[in-house]
């Protein structure tokens, strides 16, 4: 599980670094940079569109797991972790989008 978080963090860090650089070479932007920027914006939009239903499904699974645990403490703890983790991840993605929009407005 820690490897997934590490991989996700590294991917998002590289994603932010690549979007933060905008070349200003004689007031012209090379085609490859424009294509890469457009591709990363499409990927960002895709992540946000996919994150909402994924978070809803994860919270739903956690709620149903808690509802049908029948008093099993391990399942209740697991369901709380699922709910908390999915809401935290969704909030992190929304905050990341806000940060990227703020960075783009300053550039």
Protein Blocks (a to p, Z undefined) as FASTA:
>chain_A
ZZmmmmmmmmmmmmmmmmmpccdehhiacfklmmmmmmmmmmmmmmmmmmmmmmmmmmmm
mmmmmmmnnopaklmmmmmmmmmmmmmmmmmmmmmmmmmmmmmmmZZ
